[in-house]
């Protein structure tokens, strides 16, 4: 999995807008599902789809283990 810090640093160094979704956000799973669906129909590589799915699993696991921290986005 790519290091999110490196991705953010690269974008910020280029003054590129960034959209961050955190596992604590109640809507994050839906957002990742929609992104994965769009990616699937955009013919991205199996490797990239696998990476998105792994992130999805990580978010689900975190939310299941931390239900008291899951909330609507700020």
C-alpha positions in Angstrom: 0.0 0.0 0.0 1.2 3.5 -0.8 2.2 5.6 2.2 -0.5 8.3 2.6 2.0 10.7 4.0 4.0 10.6 0.9 0.9 11.1 -1.2 -0.1 14.1 0.9 3.3 15.7 0.9 3.6 15.4 -2.9 0.2 16.9 -3.5 0.8 19.7 -1.0 4.2 20.5 -2.5 2.4 21.1 -5.8 -0.4 23.1 -4.2 -2.8 20.4 -5.4 -6.2 20.2 -3.7 -6.5 17.0 -1.5 -9.6 15.2 -0.3 -9.1 13.1 2.8 -11.4 10.4 4.0 -10.7 9.0 7.5 -11.8 5.7 9.0 -13.6 7.5 11.8 -16.0 9.1 9.2 -19.2 7.2 9.2 -19.5 7.8 5.4 -16.0 6.6 4.6 -17.0 3.1 3.6 -19.6 4.4 1.2 -17.1 6.8 -0.3 -14.6 4.0 -0.8 -17.2 1.7 -2.3 -18.2 4.4 -4.8 -14.6 5.1 -5.7 -14.0 1.4 -6.2 -17.0 1.1 -8.5 -15.9 4.1 -10.6 -12.4 2.7 -10.7 -13.6 -0.7 -11.8 -15.5 0.8 -14.8 -12.5 2.9 -15.7 -10.4 -0.1 -16.5 -7.7 0.4 -13.9 -5.3 -2.4 -13.1 -6.2 -5.4 -10.9 -3.3 -4.3 -8.7 -4.9 -0.9 -8.1 -8.3 -2.4 -7.5 -6.8 -4.8 -5.0 -5.2 -1.8 -3.2 -8.5 0.0 -3.0 -10.1 -3.2 -1.6 -7.4 -3.5 1.0 -8.0 0.0 2.1 -11.8 -0.8 2.3 -11.0 -3.8 4.5 -8.8 -1.7 6.8 -11.5 0.9 7.2 -14.1 -1.8 8.0 -11.9 -3.5 10.5 -11.0 -0.2 12.2 -14.7 0.8 12.4 -15.6 -2.6 13.8 -12.9 -2.3 16.5 -13.6 1.3 17.3 -17.4 1.9 17.1 -17.3 4.6 19.7 -15.0 6.7 17.5 -17.1 6.4 14.3 -19.0 9.6 13.6 -20.3 11.8 10.9 -17.5 13.8 9.2 -16.5 17.1 10.6 
